[in-house]
Amino acid sequence: MKRTLSLAVLFMAATGAHAQQNPQVDLIGGRDEALPIAVVPFGGSAGETDVSAVVAADLNRSGQFKPMPVANMPQRPVNGSDIDFKAWQDAGQDYILIGRASGGLRVEYELFDVSTQQRVLGFAKTSSANAARDIAHQIADDVYLKVTGKPGAFWTRLAFIQSSGVGKGARFSLAIADADGYNVRVLDSSNQPLMSPAWSPDGSKIAYVSFASGNSEVKVRNVDGGGETTLASYKGVNAAPAFSTDGSRVFVSLSKDGDPDIYVIGAGGGGATRLTQQLGIDTSPAVASDGVYFTSDRGGRPQVYHMSANGGSASRVTFQGEYNADPAVSMDGKVIAVSQGTGGAYRIAVMDKDKPGAQWNVVSSGSLDSSPTVAPNGSMVAYSSREGAGDALHVSAANGRVKERLPVSGRDPAWSNLRKNSP
């Protein structure tokens, strides 16, 4: 869950969320299983980065593809003319991706449909020598789009909070990284808690909560490292920022008029407009094209509700489980994730509202998993998990097939929007 002040103090019973892996079938081209694809080691060199390995890891992480182990490949072609399609058919592969790296950094890549023996995708990407991972993520996005018809979300970023030390020696950092946990960069650091980062739609800014002044404040910082502004610094709770879909407003949870409620403030500052009026705690807004999802205990226990981005009446979304909080949603509002608590265990549950008979499916496997954030295309969910005395970041495919620990520690992850990927 987002560790907002309102939840940390008033929802003490739930400081996390976890889940048993329970896959939800997701169809690709009529199939009810992950799609076999061979990502053949690329020819040439991209320095220290194995571009094909990064592409394969990306596709696997989505849960939509099943990359073939390199050791099982019947051949290692780097040009289309070298492909023995019969060998790949016999190996049970539907697609084969080959490529070549050269120069400062130029990567040519081609995707072939094994059954038709036709090339269905082929481009070259160039960049600086230190951007090989960016190119790999972009290639994975291109493959994902070509095969599924939906934009990939691999060339995106995560914002999250890192902490170290205890007591007076504690240190908190606002950091960002690639969506696979590499290329970590710290944007802000404090000896007071930081929490609840949220990206602007264009990826240029991050809103977050800081206690550097002694009280909670909602701040906005440019991702390039400068231009910090304070958006909300009212008496009491200032928590849980979330940008509107056009980036012009920021939704927050404030207690300036009593119990925490959902308010909206202009992204450049100004007065706060109250959107919820019910008794109880309203917090953790999540914004999508169909409105605002938020956590409220107005019915006695924390559950997720939905309302228009302009406020008004709210309808309850979650009914399964005794505790549902910290909603996260894809940009189109079709895939929603929550921290779901039952019997003292807190796990991440996901629902794809477009699926026939849509239901909540648990996709994490800890006992204190929390803070879900959904990839903008709805294909994956990142979350934090308690491991001993620390926090680890995990990513699960939204269909539950694949789950992995990222190579970076942290909590309160927030997924950026899609970035423009031009071949």
C-alpha positions in Angstrom: 0.0 0.0 0.0 1.1 3.6 -0.3 2.4 4.4 3.2 0.4 7.6 3.5 0.1 9.2 6.9 -3.6 8.5 6.9 -3.2 4.8 6.4 -0.1 4.4 8.6 -1.9 6.0 11.5 -5.6 5.2 11.0 -5.4 1.9 9.2 -2.8 0.4 11.5 -4.1 -3.1 11.0 -2.9 -3.1 7.4 0.7 -2.1 6.7 1.1 -4.4 3.8 -0.4 -6.8 1.3 0.6 -10.3 -0.1 -0.8 -13.2 -2.3 -0.8 -16.9 -3.4 -0.1 -17.2 -7.1 -3.4 -17.8 -8.8 -3.0 -17.3 -12.6 -5.7 -15.7 -14.6 -5.8 -17.0 -18.2 -5.0 -14.3 -20.7 -5.5 -15.0 -24.4 -3.1 -14.0 -27.1 -4.4 -14.6 -30.6 -6.9 -17.1 -29.2 -4.3 -19.0 -27.1 -4.7 -19.7 -23.4 -1.0 -20.0 -22.7 2.1 -17.9 -23.0 3.3 -17.5 -26.5 6.5 -19.4 -27.4 9.2 -17.1 -28.8 12.9 -17.6 -29.5 15.0 -14.5 -28.8 18.3 -15.6 -30.4 21.5 -14.1 -29.0 22.3 -11.1 -31.2 25.4 -11.0 -33.3 28.0 -8.3 -32.7 28.5 -6.5 -29.5 26.6 -3.8 -27.5 29.3 -3.5 -24.9 28.5 -4.9 -21.5 24.8 -5.2 -22.3 23.4 -8.5 -23.7 20.5 -6.9 -25.7 18.8 -10.1 -26.6 18.9 -11.3 -22.9 17.2 -8.0 -21.8 14.6 -8.4 -24.5 13.8 -12.0 -23.5 13.6 -11.0 -19.8 11.2 -8.2 -20.6 8.9 -10.4 -22.7 8.9 -13.2 -20.1 8.1 -10.7 -17.3 4.9 -9.7 -19.0 3.5 -13.2 -18.7 2.3 -13.1 -22.3 5.4 -14.7 -23.8 7.5 -17.8 -23.0 11.1 -17.2 -24.3 13.0 -20.3 -25.3 16.1 -21.1 -23.2 19.2 -20.3 -25.3 20.6 -23.7 -24.5 17.7 -25.4 -26.2 17.9 -23.5 -29.5 18.5 -25.6 -32.5 20.6 -22.9 -34.2 21.8 -19.3 -33.6 21.0 -17.4 -36.8 21.8 -13.6 -37.0 20.4 -13.1 -40.5 17.0 -14.1 -41.9 18.6 -16.2 -44.7 20.2 -18.4 -42.1 16.9 -19.4 -40.4 15.9 -23.1 -40.6 12.2 -22.6 -40.1 11.5 -26.4 -40.0 13.9 -26.7 -37.0 12.1 -23.9 -35.1 8.7 -25.4 -36.0 9.9 -28.8 -34.6 11.1 -26.9 -31.5 7.5 -25.6 -30.9 8.3 -21.9 -31.5 5.8 -19.4 -32.9 8.1 -16.5 -33.4 11.9 -16.0 -33.7 13.7 -12.7 -33.1 17.2 -12.2 -34.4 19.5 -9.2 -34.4 22.9 -7.6 -34.9 24.7 -4.9 -32.9 27.5 -2.7 -34.3 29.2 0.7 -34.3 28.8 3.2 -31.4 25.5 1.5 -30.9 23.4 0.4 -33.8 21.1 -2.6 -33.4 19.2 -4.2 -36.3 16.5 -6.6 -35.4 14.0 -8.8 -37.2 10.9 -10.7 -36.0 9.8 -13.8 -38.0 6.5 -15.7 -37.9 7.7 -19.3 -37.9 4.5 -20.8 -39.3 4.4 -18.4 -42.3 8.2 -18.1 -42.6 7.6 -14.3 -43.1 9.4 -11.4 -41.5 6.7 -9.4 -39.7 8.9 -6.7 -38.1 12.3 -5.3 -38.9 14.0 -2.1 -37.8 17.3 -0.6 -36.8 17.8 1.6 -33.7 20.8 3.8 -33.0 21.9 5.5 -29.8 24.9 6.2 -27.6 26.9 3.3 -26.4 25.7 3.6 -22.9 22.0 3.3 -23.9 22.0 -0.4 -24.9 19.4 -1.3 -22.2 17.1 1.5 -23.5 17.3 0.0 -27.0 16.6 -3.5 -25.7 13.5 -2.3 -23.8 12.3 -0.5 -27.0 12.8 -3.6 -29.1 10.7 -5.6 -26.5 8.0 -2.9 -26.8 8.0 -3.3 -30.6 7.7 -7.0 -30.4 4.9 -6.8 -27.8 2.9 -4.3 -29.9 3.3 -6.3 -33.1 2.2 -9.6 -31.6 -0.5 -8.5 -29.1 -1.7 -5.3 -30.8 -1.2 -3.4 -27.5 1.7 -1.0 -26.6 4.5 -2.6 -24.6 5.5 -1.1 -21.2 9.1 -2.2 -20.9 10.7 1.2 -21.8 9.1 2.8 -18.7 10.3 3.7 -15.3 9.5 3.1 -11.6 9.8 5.6 -8.9 10.1 4.3 -5.3 11.4 5.0 -1.8 14.6 3.6 -0.4 15.6 3.7 3.3 18.7 2.8 5.3 19.7 3.0 8.9 17.5 3.3 12.0 16.6 6.0 14.5 18.7 9.2 14.1 20.8 7.5 11.5 17.9 6.7 9.2 18.0 8.0 5.7 15.2 8.1 3.1 15.6 8.6 -0.7 13.3 9.2 -3.6 14.7 7.2 -6.5 13.8 6.2 -10.1 14.9 3.2 -12.2 14.1 1.4 -15.4 11.0 -0.8 -15.1 13.3 -3.8 -14.6 15.1 -2.2 -11.7 18.3 -1.2 -13.4 19.9 2.3 -13.8 18.8 3.6 -10.3 19.0 7.4 -9.8 18.3 9.3 -6.6 16.2 12.5 -6.9 15.8 13.5 -3.3 17.2 12.4 0.1 16.2 13.3 3.7 16.7 12.2 7.3 12.9 12.4 7.6 10.5 10.0 5.9 9.6 10.2 2.2 6.7 8.3 0.7 4.0 7.9 -2.0 5.7 9.0 -5.3 3.5 9.6 -8.3 4.5 10.4 -11.9 3.0 13.2 -14.0 1.6 11.8 -17.3 4.5 13.1 -19.4 7.1 11.7 -17.0 8.7 15.0 -16.3 7.7 15.4 -12.7 7.1 13.3 -9.6 4.8 14.3 -6.7 5.6 12.7 -3.3 5.1 13.2 0.4 8.0 14.6 2.5 8.3 15.0 6.3 11.5 17.1 6.0 9.7 20.1 7.6 8.5 18.0 10.5 4.9 17.7 9.1 3.7 15.9 6.0 3.9 18.0 2.8 3.1 17.1 -0.8 5.9 18.2 -3.0 6.5 18.1 -6.7 10.0 17.7 -8.2 11.3 17.7 -11.8 12.7 14.3 -12.8 15.8 16.1 -14.1 16.6 16.9 -10.5 15.5 20.5 -10.0 12.4 22.7 -9.6 11.0 21.4 -6.3 7.7 23.0 -5.2 5.4 22.4 -2.2 1.9 21.7 -3.3 0.1 21.0 0.0 1.3 21.9 3.5 -1.9 22.2 5.5 -2.2 21.4 9.2 -2.7 17.7 9.6 -2.5 15.1 6.9 -1.1 16.0 3.5 -0.8 12.7 1.6 -1.2 10.3 -1.4 -0.7 12.5 -4.4 -1.9 11.4 -7.9 -1.8 13.4 -11.1 -4.8 13.8 -13.3 -4.7 12.1 -16.7 -3.8 15.4 -18.4 -1.3 16.5 -15.7 -3.1 19.7 -14.9 -4.3 18.7 -11.4 -3.1 16.6 -8.5 -5.5 14.6 -6.3 -4.4 14.3 -2.6 -5.8 13.2 0.7 -6.0 16.1 3.2 -7.4 16.4 6.8 -7.5 20.1 6.9 -11.3 20.1 7.4 -11.6 17.1 9.7 -11.2 13.5 8.6 -9.0 12.8 5.6 -10.9 13.4 2.3 -9.9 13.5 -1.3 -9.1 17.0 -2.7 -7.8 18.3 -5.9 -5.2 21.0 -6.4 -3.8 22.6 -9.6 -0.5 21.1 -10.6 1.1 24.5 -10.3 -0.4 25.1 -6.8 -3.4 27.0 -5.5 -6.4 26.2 -3.3 -7.6 22.7 -2.7 -11.1 21.7 -3.8 -12.8 19.0 -1.7 -14.3 16.1 -3.6 -15.5 13.6 -0.9 -17.8 14.5 2.0 -18.6 11.2 3.7 -17.6 10.4 7.3 -14.5 8.3 7.6 -11.1 8.2 6.0 -10.8 8.7 2.2 -7.3 8.3 0.9 -4.9 6.8 -1.7 -6.5 8.2 -4.9 -5.6 6.5 -8.2 -6.5 8.2 -11.5 -7.5 6.6 -14.8 -9.5 7.7 -17.9 -12.7 6.6 -16.2 -12.3 8.6 -13.0 -10.7 8.3 -9.5 -10.4 5.1 -7.4 -9.7 5.6 -3.7 -9.7 3.8 -0.3 -12.4 4.6 2.2 -13.6 3.1 5.5 -17.0 4.7 5.2 -18.6 1.3 5.3 -16.7 0.2 8.4 -13.6 -1.4 6.9 -11.2 -0.1 4.2 -12.6 -0.8 0.7 -12.0 0.7 -2.7 -14.5 3.1 -4.2 -14.8 4.9 -7.6 -16.0 8.4 -8.5 -15.9 10.9 -11.3 -12.7 13.0 -11.5 -14.9 15.9 -10.6 -16.2 14.3 -7.4 -19.9 13.5 -6.7 -21.3 10.1 -5.6 -19.0 7.2 -5.3 -19.7 3.5 -5.9 -18.0 0.6 -4.1 -15.6 -1.5 -6.2 -14.3 -4.2 -3.9 -16.4 -6.8 -2.0 -14.1 -9.8 -1.8 -12.0 -9.9 1.4 -12.2 -8.0 4.7 -9.7 -5.4 3.6 -9.0 -3.8 0.2 -6.9 -0.7 -0.1 -4.4 1.3 -2.1 -6.0 0.9 -5.6 -3.7 1.1 -8.6 -5.1 1.2 -12.2 -4.0 1.1 -15.8 -4.4 4.3 -17.8 -7.6 3.0 -19.5 -9.1 1.9 -16.2 -9.5 -1.8 -17.3 -6.9 -3.4 -15.0 -7.0 -2.6 -11.3 -4.8 -3.9 -8.4 -5.4 -3.6 -4.7 -3.8 -4.6 -1.4 -6.1 -7.3 -0.2 -6.1 -8.5 3.4 -7.7 -11.7 4.7 -6.8 -13.5 7.9 -3.8 -11.4 8.8 -2.1 -11.8 5.4 -1.9 -8.9 2.9 -1.4 -9.7 -0.8 -1.8 -8.1 -4.2 -5.0 -8.9 -6.1 -5.7 -7.9 -9.7 -8.8 -7.7 -11.8 -9.1 -7.2 -15.5 -12.5 -5.7 -15.9 -12.6 -6.7 -19.6 -12.4 -10.4 -18.9 -15.6 -12.4 -19.0 -16.7 -13.1 -15.4 -14.0 -10.7 -14.2 -12.8 -11.6 -10.7 -10.0 -10.7 -8.3 -6.9 -12.9 -8.7 -4.1 -12.9 -6.2 -0.7 -12.5 -7.9 1.7 -12.2 -5.0 2.9 -14.8 -2.6 4.2 -13.1 0.6 2.3 -12.2 3.7 3.0 -8.4 3.8 2.9 -7.4 0.2 1.8 -3.8 -0.4 1.8 -0.7 -2.6 0.6 -2.1 -6.0 1.2 0.0 -9.1 0.0 -1.1 -12.5 2.0 -0.8 -15.8 0.3 1.8 -18.0 -0.8 -0.9 -20.5 -2.1 -3.1 -17.7 0.2 -6.1 -18.4 2.2 -6.1 -15.1 2.0 -5.0 -11.5 4.9 -3.9 -9.3 4.6 -3.9 -5.5 6.7 -3.9 -2.4 7.2 -6.9 -0.1 8.5 -7.1 3.4 11.6 -9.3 3.6 13.1 -9.6 7.1 13.7 -6.0 8.2 13.8 -4.6 4.7 11.6 -4.0 1.7 12.0 -5.6 -1.7 10.4 -4.7 -5.0 8.7 -7.3 -7.0 6.9 -7.4 -10.4 4.1 -9.9 -11.3 2.5 -10.4 -14.7 -1.1 -9.2 -14.3 -2.3 -12.6 -15.4 -0.2 -14.2 -12.5 2.0 -16.4 -14.6 5.3 -14.8 -13.8 6.6 -13.2 -10.7 10.1 -11.9 -10.0 12.1 -9.9 -7.5 13.7 -6.8 -9.0 17.4 -6.2 -8.4 16.8 -3.2 -6.2 15.3 -2.7 -2.7 12.6 -0.2 -2.0 8.9 0.4 -1.3 6.0 2.5 -2.6 6.7 1.9 -6.3 5.0 4.0 -8.9 4.9 3.2 -12.6 5.5 5.9 -15.2 3.4 6.4 -18.3 4.5 5.1 -21.7 7.3 6.8 -23.4 7.4 7.4 -27.1 9.2 4.6 -28.9 10.1 5.4 -32.5 11.7 2.6 -34.5 
